Amino acid sequence: MSFDARKRAPACPIDTPQTNAASGSDEEVLLVELAEALRGLGEKANVRRVIGGPPVLDVSGAVSRLNERIETGRRPDGTVVARFSWGEDLPADVDQAAVMVRRVINPAV
């Protein structure tokens, strides 16, 4: 049995929360802005990036047990758009998008 670090396999990559939007992609910046707007409405939101994958926004209701995953995509003209998990585009305005997401995860409000 050897404990030589050179012979050990590298650690498995894990999901890490992304908090620095300035260093992220256009997709990540959009999701961070949306997360901040949702937190401002009192909901729980966390942007994360799986190593080698696109960023996603996991949102859950502060009161309800409903949750939603917001993904990103690009329109044919190249603009970044946030989308519900079922593919429906969110409004380009971050505040309007936050209200729309909130209606899904917290319908009683």
HELIX and SHEET records of a PDB file:
HELIX    1   1 ALA A    5  LYS A    7  5                                   3    
HELIX    2   2 ALA A   21  SER A   23  5                                   3    
HELIX    3   3 ASP A   26  GLY A   40  1                                  15    
HELIX    4   4 VAL A   94  ILE A  105  1                                  12    
SHEET    1   A 5 THR A  16  PRO A  17  0                                        
SHEET    2   A 5 LYS A  44  ARG A  49 -1                                        
SHEET    3   A 5 PRO A  55  SER A  60 -1                                        
SHEET    4   A 5 ASN A  67  ARG A  74 -1                                        
SHEET    5   A 5 VAL A  80  ARG A  83 -1                                        
END                                                                             
